[in-house]
Each structure stands twice: as C-alpha cells, then as structure tokens.
Amino acid sequence: MYRNDRQAKILEIINRTEIETQEELCIELNKLNFNVTQATISRDIKDLKLYKVAGTVKKYKYASLEGDKEALSPRMLNIFRECVKNIDYANNLIVVKTMSGNGSTAGMFIDSLQSEDILGCVAGDDTVLVIVNCNENTPTVAEKLKGYLI
C-alpha cells in the first residue's frame, strides 16, 4: 500500500506545483513523511509514465497522461500541436523538430499512434527521428503527422 500511496501523492504534487527534478520531488515527498530516495523516485516516474513538458514558472516540469483513455487522446494531441515546430522527410526517415525539451513528448505521441507504417522512433531534446517501413509510405505518414498540427 505504501507504494500506491506514494505514487498517488506524486501525482497530486505534480498537479499542484511545477516539479522540475527528481531531487525536488524527493524533497516534497520527504516533507510529507514519505522516506524516499532518488532511486525510488526514478522507478515511480517510470511506473507512472511521467514525462517533462515546458513549464510556466520553471523551464521544465513533470506531467502525467494517466486518466481515462477518452481524455488522453485530446490532451496528447494538444501537447503535440503545441510542441512541434516542423516536420520534414527524406527516403524512409521523418524528422520532427520540437521546442527544446519536448522531443520525448512528441515521440510518445507518435508511438501512441501505433501505425503499422512506423517501425519506431528515436527522440532527443528537440528532435524525433521517425523510421518508416518503406520510402513509398513516408510522404503519407509525414502528411498524417502534419495533419495533427492543424
């Protein structure tokens, strides 16, 4: 039960305040009498599928997409729209340029599409490299991704 309580508290904390680092999250949880280490927080972040987005007060903050599936798609779509700057392609590769710190967020959205034409993607700080199964499908996949920006 302790793990579930701690993870519920993490979600509560990141929804009410901008938390930029695992260390900040540790401090907040320790203030609430949860005796945690950075390693524990790291596992919780992975379990909760938290990711970082641009903050308003801090440069980045942790965010969660957990919730009902109907609320998930519009929220992910909105985040994708807000963070993508450009989409271009060559051969079977698509390059998605994002605002700094949002590559992994855009990559999560692309992965969630579960397209048979996409073999996978690799995300960096401000870029996602999407690998398409063949050159012929690349323009269609790129246009589909661009369509989500409208």
C-alpha positions as a Markdown table, in Angstrom:
| # | Residue | x | y | z |
|---|---|---|---|---|
| 1 | Met | 0.0 | 0.0 | 0.0 |
| 2 | Tyr | 2.9 | 2.4 | 0.7 |
| 3 | Arg | 4.0 | 2.4 | -3.0 |
| 4 | Asn | 0.4 | 3.2 | -4.2 |
| 5 | Asp | 0.1 | 6.0 | -1.5 |
| 6 | Arg | 3.4 | 7.4 | -2.6 |
| 7 | Gln | 2.6 | 7.4 | -6.3 |
| 8 | Ala | -0.8 | 9.0 | -5.7 |
| 9 | Lys | 0.9 | 11.7 | -3.7 |
| 10 | Ile | 3.4 | 12.2 | -6.6 |
| 11 | Leu | 0.6 | 12.8 | -9.0 |
| 12 | Glu | -1.0 | 15.2 | -6.5 |
| 13 | Ile | 2.2 | 17.1 | -6.1 |
| 14 | Ile | 3.0 | 17.5 | -9.8 |
| 15 | Asn | -0.6 | 18.6 | -10.5 |
| 16 | Arg | -0.4 | 21.4 | -8.0 |
| 17 | Thr | 3.1 | 22.6 | -8.4 |
| 18 | Glu | 5.9 | 22.6 | -11.0 |
| 19 | Ile | 8.5 | 20.0 | -10.2 |
| 20 | Glu | 11.5 | 20.1 | -12.5 |
| 21 | Thr | 13.8 | 17.4 | -11.0 |
| 22 | Gln | 13.7 | 14.1 | -9.2 |
| 23 | Glu | 15.5 | 15.8 | -6.3 |
| 24 | Glu | 12.7 | 18.4 | -5.9 |
| 25 | Leu | 10.2 | 15.6 | -5.9 |
| 26 | Cys | 12.2 | 13.8 | -3.2 |
| 27 | Ile | 12.2 | 16.9 | -1.0 |
| 28 | Glu | 8.5 | 17.4 | -1.4 |
| 29 | Leu | 7.7 | 13.8 | -0.5 |
| 30 | Asn | 10.1 | 13.8 | 2.4 |
| 31 | Lys | 8.3 | 16.9 | 3.7 |
| 32 | Leu | 5.1 | 14.8 | 3.7 |
| 33 | Asn | 6.8 | 12.0 | 5.7 |
| 34 | Phe | 7.5 | 9.7 | 2.8 |
| 35 | Asn | 11.0 | 8.5 | 3.3 |
| 36 | Val | 12.2 | 8.2 | -0.3 |
| 37 | Thr | 15.5 | 8.2 | -2.3 |
| 38 | Gln | 16.2 | 9.4 | -5.8 |
| 39 | Ala | 16.2 | 5.7 | -7.0 |
| 40 | Thr | 12.7 | 5.2 | -5.6 |
| 41 | Ile | 11.5 | 8.4 | -7.4 |
| 42 | Ser | 13.1 | 7.3 | -10.6 |
| 43 | Arg | 11.2 | 4.0 | -10.5 |
| 44 | Asp | 8.0 | 5.8 | -9.6 |
| 45 | Ile | 8.4 | 8.2 | -12.6 |
| 46 | Lys | 8.8 | 5.2 | -14.9 |
| 47 | Asp | 5.8 | 3.4 | -13.4 |
| 48 | Leu | 3.6 | 6.5 | -13.6 |
| 49 | Lys | 4.8 | 7.2 | -17.2 |
| 50 | Leu | 5.6 | 10.8 | -16.2 |
| 51 | Tyr | 7.4 | 13.0 | -18.8 |
| 52 | Lys | 8.6 | 16.5 | -18.9 |
| 53 | Val | 7.0 | 19.5 | -20.6 |
| 54 | Ala | 7.8 | 23.2 | -20.7 |
| 55 | Gly | 6.8 | 24.9 | -17.5 |
| 56 | Thr | 5.5 | 28.3 | -16.9 |
| 57 | Val | 7.5 | 29.1 | -13.8 |
| 58 | Lys | 10.3 | 26.7 | -14.3 |
| 59 | Lys | 12.0 | 25.6 | -17.5 |
| 60 | Tyr | 10.5 | 22.1 | -17.3 |
| 61 | Lys | 8.0 | 20.3 | -15.2 |
| 62 | Tyr | 6.8 | 16.7 | -14.7 |
| 63 | Ala | 3.4 | 15.9 | -16.2 |
| 64 | Ser | 1.2 | 12.8 | -16.4 |
| 65 | Leu | -1.1 | 11.5 | -19.0 |
| 66 | Glu | -2.8 | 9.0 | -16.7 |
| 67 | Gly | -6.5 | 9.2 | -16.6 |
| 68 | Asp | -9.3 | 7.9 | -18.7 |
| 69 | Lys | -8.5 | 7.0 | -22.3 |
| 70 | Glu | -11.0 | 9.5 | -23.7 |
| 71 | Ala | -9.3 | 12.4 | -22.1 |
| 72 | Leu | -5.8 | 11.0 | -23.1 |
| 73 | Ser | -6.1 | 11.5 | -26.8 |
| 74 | Pro | -7.2 | 15.1 | -26.9 |
| 75 | Arg | -4.6 | 16.0 | -24.3 |
| 76 | Met | -1.8 | 14.3 | -26.2 |
| 77 | Leu | -2.9 | 15.9 | -29.4 |
| 78 | Asn | -2.9 | 19.3 | -27.9 |
| 79 | Ile | 0.6 | 18.8 | -26.4 |
| 80 | Phe | 1.8 | 17.5 | -29.8 |
| 81 | Arg | 0.4 | 20.6 | -31.5 |
| 82 | Glu | 2.0 | 22.9 | -29.0 |
| 83 | Cys | 5.5 | 21.5 | -29.1 |
| 84 | Val | 6.1 | 20.6 | -32.8 |
| 85 | Lys | 7.7 | 23.3 | -34.9 |
| 86 | Asn | 8.4 | 21.5 | -38.2 |
| 87 | Ile | 8.1 | 18.1 | -39.9 |
| 88 | Asp | 10.2 | 17.1 | -42.9 |
| 89 | Tyr | 11.3 | 13.8 | -44.5 |
| 90 | Ala | 13.7 | 12.1 | -46.9 |
| 91 | Asn | 13.6 | 8.5 | -48.0 |
| 92 | Asn | 12.1 | 6.5 | -45.2 |
| 93 | Leu | 13.0 | 9.0 | -42.4 |
| 94 | Ile | 10.9 | 11.7 | -40.9 |
| 95 | Val | 12.4 | 14.4 | -38.8 |
| 96 | Val | 10.1 | 16.1 | -36.3 |
| 97 | Lys | 11.5 | 19.3 | -34.8 |
| 98 | Thr | 10.1 | 20.4 | -31.5 |
| 99 | Met | 10.6 | 23.1 | -28.9 |
| 100 | Ser | 13.6 | 22.4 | -26.7 |
| 101 | Gly | 12.9 | 19.7 | -24.2 |
| 102 | Asn | 9.9 | 18.3 | -26.0 |
| 103 | Gly | 11.3 | 15.6 | -28.3 |
| 104 | Ser | 10.4 | 12.8 | -26.0 |
| 105 | Thr | 6.8 | 14.1 | -25.6 |
| 106 | Ala | 6.4 | 14.2 | -29.4 |
| 107 | Gly | 7.9 | 10.8 | -29.6 |
| 108 | Met | 5.4 | 9.5 | -27.1 |
| 109 | Phe | 2.5 | 10.8 | -29.2 |
| 110 | Ile | 3.9 | 9.3 | -32.4 |
| 111 | Asp | 4.4 | 5.9 | -30.6 |
| 112 | Ser | 0.8 | 6.1 | -29.3 |
| 113 | Leu | -0.5 | 6.2 | -32.9 |
| 114 | Gln | 0.6 | 2.5 | -33.3 |
| 115 | Ser | 0.9 | 2.9 | -37.1 |
| 116 | Glu | 1.9 | -0.2 | -39.0 |
| 117 | Asp | 3.9 | 2.1 | -41.3 |
| 118 | Ile | 6.1 | 3.3 | -38.5 |
| 119 | Leu | 8.9 | 0.9 | -37.4 |
| 120 | Gly | 9.8 | 3.1 | -34.5 |
| 121 | Cys | 11.2 | 6.5 | -33.5 |
| 122 | Val | 14.1 | 7.9 | -31.5 |
| 123 | Ala | 13.7 | 11.1 | -29.5 |
| 124 | Gly | 16.2 | 13.7 | -28.5 |
| 125 | Asp | 15.9 | 17.0 | -26.7 |
| 126 | Asp | 14.2 | 18.8 | -29.6 |
| 127 | Thr | 14.1 | 16.3 | -32.4 |
| 128 | Val | 12.3 | 13.0 | -33.2 |
| 129 | Leu | 13.6 | 10.7 | -35.9 |
| 130 | Val | 10.7 | 8.5 | -37.2 |
| 131 | Ile | 11.6 | 5.4 | -39.2 |
| 132 | Val | 9.0 | 4.4 | -41.8 |
| 133 | Asn | 8.8 | 0.9 | -43.1 |
| 134 | Cys | 9.5 | 1.9 | -46.8 |
| 135 | Asn | 10.2 | 5.0 | -48.8 |
| 136 | Glu | 6.8 | 4.9 | -50.6 |
| 137 | Asn | 4.9 | 5.3 | -47.3 |
| 138 | Thr | 7.0 | 8.2 | -45.9 |
| 139 | Pro | 5.0 | 11.0 | -47.6 |
| 140 | Thr | 1.7 | 9.6 | -46.4 |
| 141 | Val | 3.0 | 9.2 | -42.8 |
| 142 | Ala | 4.5 | 12.7 | -42.8 |
| 143 | Glu | 1.3 | 14.3 | -44.1 |
| 144 | Lys | -0.7 | 12.4 | -41.4 |
| 145 | Leu | 1.7 | 13.8 | -38.7 |
| 146 | Lys | 1.4 | 17.3 | -40.2 |
| 147 | Gly | -2.4 | 16.9 | -40.1 |
| 148 | Tyr | -2.3 | 16.6 | -36.3 |
| 149 | Leu | -0.8 | 20.1 | -36.2 |
| 150 | Ile | -3.9 | 21.7 | -37.7 |
